[in-house]
Amino acid sequence: MADVDKWLTDAARVTRDDHHRADAGRILRRLATEPSPALALARHDARLTMLCAAAAAMIAFAGIETIATSAWEKPSATWLSMPPAASPFGLLVGE
């Protein structure tokens, strides 16, 4: 028990040190210069909203690009007996 009592007296001496006493006015002035938690939360929400909007725009652009390219590219059957359009034979034989 002597060790516990010695530890408690040492702890009391350290915590009662008056030159480390907090100045409430200085703390309040410092807190007044910092942004409020509501403002920090609003900024975080705005950043998250912009990130979600950017991700949605990228996904929509990729989806529209895929749909547009598949709509414009109409696959046509190519037969061995059918000459390509740029072939001279294709110019001689009409459609």
C-alpha positions as CSV (number, residue, x, y, z in Angstrom):
1,M,0.0,0.0,0.0
2,A,2.9,2.3,0.5
3,D,3.6,2.3,-3.2
4,V,0.1,3.2,-4.0
5,D,0.1,6.1,-1.5
6,K,3.4,7.3,-2.9
7,W,2.0,7.1,-6.4
8,L,-1.1,9.1,-5.4
9,T,0.9,11.8,-3.7
10,D,3.2,12.1,-6.8
11,A,0.2,12.3,-9.1
12,A,-1.5,15.0,-6.9
13,R,1.7,17.0,-7.0
14,V,1.9,16.8,-10.8
15,T,-1.7,17.6,-11.3
16,R,-1.7,20.6,-8.9
17,D,1.0,22.4,-10.8
18,D,-0.3,25.9,-11.1
19,H,1.9,27.1,-14.0
20,H,0.2,24.7,-16.4
21,R,-3.3,25.9,-15.5
22,A,-5.5,26.3,-18.5
23,D,-6.6,29.8,-19.5
24,A,-10.4,29.6,-20.2
25,G,-10.4,32.8,-22.1
26,R,-7.6,31.7,-24.4
27,I,-9.3,28.4,-25.1
28,L,-12.6,30.1,-25.9
29,R,-10.9,32.6,-28.3
30,R,-9.2,29.7,-30.1
31,L,-12.5,27.7,-30.3
32,A,-14.2,30.8,-31.7
33,T,-11.7,30.9,-34.7
34,E,-12.3,27.3,-35.6
35,P,-15.2,26.3,-37.8
36,S,-18.2,24.8,-36.2
37,P,-18.9,21.0,-36.4
38,A,-22.0,21.8,-38.5
39,L,-19.9,23.7,-41.0
40,A,-17.4,20.8,-41.2
41,L,-20.2,18.3,-41.7
42,A,-21.8,20.5,-44.4
43,R,-18.5,20.7,-46.3
44,H,-18.1,16.9,-46.0
45,D,-21.6,16.3,-47.3
46,A,-20.9,18.7,-50.2
47,R,-17.7,16.9,-51.1
48,L,-19.5,13.5,-50.9
49,T,-22.3,14.8,-53.1
50,M,-19.9,16.1,-55.7
51,L,-18.0,12.8,-55.7
52,C,-21.2,10.9,-56.2
53,A,-22.3,13.2,-59.0
54,A,-19.0,12.8,-60.8
55,A,-19.1,9.0,-60.4
56,A,-22.7,8.9,-61.7
57,A,-21.8,11.1,-64.7
58,M,-18.9,8.9,-65.6
59,I,-21.0,5.8,-65.4
60,A,-23.8,7.4,-67.4
61,F,-21.4,8.5,-70.1
62,A,-19.9,5.0,-70.4
63,G,-23.4,3.5,-70.6
64,I,-24.7,6.0,-73.2
65,E,-21.5,5.5,-75.2
66,T,-22.0,1.8,-75.2
67,I,-25.6,2.1,-76.2
68,A,-24.9,4.6,-78.9
69,T,-22.1,2.6,-80.5
70,S,-24.2,-0.5,-80.4
71,A,-27.1,1.3,-82.0
72,W,-25.1,2.8,-84.8
73,E,-23.2,-0.4,-85.7
74,K,-25.8,-2.5,-87.4
75,P,-24.2,-5.9,-88.1
76,S,-24.9,-7.1,-91.6
77,A,-24.5,-10.6,-92.9
78,T,-21.5,-11.0,-95.2
79,W,-21.8,-13.9,-97.6
80,L,-18.9,-15.3,-99.6
81,S,-20.9,-14.9,-102.7
82,M,-21.7,-11.2,-102.0
83,P,-18.9,-8.9,-103.1
84,P,-17.9,-6.0,-100.8
85,A,-19.2,-2.5,-101.8
86,A,-15.8,-1.3,-102.9
87,S,-15.1,-4.2,-105.2
88,P,-15.1,-3.6,-108.9
89,F,-17.2,-6.7,-109.3
90,G,-19.8,-5.1,-107.0
91,L,-20.0,-2.1,-109.4
92,L,-20.7,-4.3,-112.4
93,V,-23.4,-6.4,-110.7
94,G,-26.3,-4.3,-109.5
95,E,-28.2,-4.9,-106.4
